[in-house]
Amino acid sequence: MKVTNDIKYIGVNDHEIDLFEGQYDVPNGMAYNSYVILDEKIAVFDTVDARFGKEWLDNLKGALDGKSPDYLIVQHMEPDHSSNITTFKNEYPNAIVVASDKAFVMMKQFFGSDYSDNRIIVKDNDTLSLGKHNLTFLTAPMVHWPEVIVTYDSYDKVLFSADAFGKFGALDIEDEDGWACEARRYYFGIVGKYGMQASNLLKKVSTFEINTICPLHGPVLNENLDYYLDLYKTWTSYEVESEGIVIAYTSIYGNTKKAVELLKDELLKNGCPKVVLNDLARVDMHEAVEDAFRYGTMVLATTTYNNDIFPFMREFLYELLERGYKNRKIAIIENGTWAPNARKRIKAILDEAKGLEILENGVTIRSAMTEESKKEIEELAKILK
């Protein structure tokens, strides 16, 4: 695939994978992106997952058309991007490896060599000329590993963005939900803890005129870039993206489920533009995490279980805390037959988060809803709308 006249896409699609990084459901597969710039000097950007070494090398050779690359630029050392460095060096031993100092330390750990006799260590704002294409390297520590760099090509005004602006899904399957859905789940699942660092990267690249973004996962972005950049600014600053309320709940015998369904109906009746229900025992946990960050208000509804909270709710809360969840409004519905304790435990866990407003107007249900608890839910809906 041609990105520009001189930049070719040489990545691969993975339809064998079921869980990315061993935890993220990827029903549409995954893309491992790699690129090559053909100039007086030739530079290859990143490799691909170990299982696709031959396919990737064939793609590279097809783009090179008999030429030999001068540089392999390693922007990120996670194995889905770096596993074929040795394969590349065996095929092209004279090519120079370009990466950050920390990346070469990781190469030694992964592959037993740091290529000290044939490498260039780059730092912030270091440059490399390929001819008419002049590359500027920017460090992007903890987006989402410490060794990461991104690269700007001033000739074609292309940003090679490493894992930033990535998304789940292979490139040969059309995403009916559009870019944002799986990009959001990817961002908050994988990069979300490092919002400040991702925001710092956005500030760095804002000084460049960018026509195209080439990430290591997901499609090349070359239209409506303000849309993607604005979404990333929202995500990295933990701001609210969409109007609406998300309700995350667990229910053992169906009584808590009835309560949240009533709350949803009341919220919609009162004019709430969007209400999302997530049964944490049944939905993809990372879809629920994505929704929690997308909306500004969340209702947590769960049962007291072993004098604590139901396991799926506890897991969900820790997933949020791990990713820096903050600047949101929270309401709590608890259920307990003899000793309701869920509200107390939720508040204790969320004490670690910053900028959360936990409403005093919660609802306590003892086993099943009564007329009184129904009225409390109706009142809560009026407050939250």
Secondary structure, DSSP 8 states (H G I E B T S, - for coil): -BSSSSEEE--EEE-S-SEETTTEE-TT-EEE--EEEESSSEEEE----GGGHHHHHHHHHHHHTT---SEEE----SHHHHTTHHHHHHH-TT-EEEE-HHHHHHHHHHHS---TTSEEE--TT-EEE-SS-EEEEEE-TTSSSTT-EEEEETTTTEEE-TTTT--SB-TTS--TT-HHHHHHHHIIIIIGGGHHHHHHHHHHHTTS--SEEE-SSS--B-S-HHHHHHHHHHHHTT---EEEEEEEE--SSSHHHHHHHHHHHHHHHTT-S-EEEEETTTS-HHHHHHHHHHEEEEEEEEEEETTEE-HHHHHHHHHHHHTT-BS-EEEEEEE-SS---HHHHHHHHHTTSBS-EE-S--EEESSS--HHHHHHHHHHHHHH-
